[in-house]
Amino acid sequence: MPKFLIVFLLIALSASAQITFRDITAQAGIHFTHNNAAFGKKYLPETMGPGCGFIDYDNDGWPDILLVNGENWPGHPGPATTPKLYHNNHDGTFTDVTAKSGLAVPIFGLGVAIGDYDNDGPEDIFIAALGQSHLFRNNGNGTFADVTKSAGLLGPNEFSTSAAWVDYDRDGKLDLVVANYVQWSLQGDLFCTLDGTHKSYCTPESYKGSTARLWHNLGNGKFEDATEKAHFFDNTSKTLGLAVLDYNGDGWPDVVLANDTQPNKLYLNKGDGTFEEKAVPAGIAFSEDGIARAGMGVDAADYDRSGRPSLIISNFANQMVSLYHNEGNGLFVDEAPSSEVGRATLVTLGFGCFFFDYDNDGWPDIFVSDGHIEDQIEKVQKRVSYAEPPHVFRNLGGGKFMEATQSLGATFAAPKVGRGAAYADIDNDGALDVLMTTNGGRVFLFHNEGVTNRSLRIKLVGTKSNRDGIGAVITVASGGEKQSKMVRSGSSYLSQSELVASFGLGQKTKADSVEVRWPSGQTDKLSNIGAGQKVTVEEGKGIVTSRPYGAPARKPVAAKVARVVAENH
């Protein structure tokens, strides 16, 4: 290895060596064990695990925690289990408020998406489930109402997995994309085996696929199924993860579906209410050798500061994670086989995955939650294990990543049967913390400690655009360097990270400029925004509140705001 590269790697290692993710789950007051309903019958949904999400349900500026749960199979009774909502107490602890919130509803839940679909201020909850999925409207007083029926979402009994809110027609109202897995039922359950004798969990190849659904928001609290008229229908898909991105930079949100044993899908938004599927010409449908892999989770981010969102897709064991670089010409190239990301993930089975800047150096890093689906897998595949360590890859810049997992703490790096994962700054200290679920096991809340770099966090409030600013693209320039992020719902696997956008600034003391391009076409520009704070930017007004890290909310700060109206695409 060249001497200059060794020096560079040593500098990179020393810069992040002091950072650890400390398990604070118990001391935070979070006591949760996932019910996957397993009792020896090896039913396929038992392997899925739960999603998790961050939601500021009471609008106090502190992210609360939502944990999705399963329920018992008919005829096999046990203690009732429901989703769990934990309120952030602002002191590193959380309180279980499920009972009084109205969310104590038995659901075989899988995924979650957070978004203010009715633009009334507080964030609402969609839980994707096996059977009937549920929409919970936030009443604004600490409680939720199940509005599934009145919203027009009652009826489809499907195997729904991940979900995301997206304003696909840019009319200021959040629409809903719901991924579906396979056509499975208790009555239609099949016998599969690894050893020729004992039943094991079937692969999705044993069952027919199912289309994802696109629900169009009509603006009166109701939704219509726009799947067919939007050209979104495809019942060959077997989708576990979905992400929203604008991969061609035309201002219209596109959708990528991570499919399990079927080609991935990439739906190009044509701007007229319809989509065109482009995964094959874009290069993300198959592996390099033309094989449809077992896609689990997916996320999108501009990890190389090209101004274009690239993709990460977690896959099954012996397939490695996909790291699709956006070439800017409509084509993605999988960089994983030639990088540390691919080599380190070849044997592990990835689920939750996302880009996040855990060390605040301004370069998005990668997290992958790992765990197998078959608890006896070691008996037939010696290199593969049921519980597996997660992966964290530190972004070194220049498209290079280095695995940092073992340096981030023993509990964090210990093997787990990982599934859903999300991130948020739970204590407003400017560093991103990690929430991870396990299948049939406990949840983990990891506090990010030892970060010395600075950051700037931005919360959006739309006026003409949807209130959460979902779909807006924020560009931050500091010291001649630019970063860009889209505010997005969904991603990872069955999970939802916070909607606040976090930008690492290294040792820089300010952002020279911040530009917000809203879905409405409005563009707001701000300058000289200090690091070490979370600011709220309202569409057309600029900064309306600011809160230094570790301090209570205070009055709006003065900032130079130049408003320009962008052309509608």
Disulfide bonds with the S-S distance in Angstrom:
Cys192-Cys202 1.98
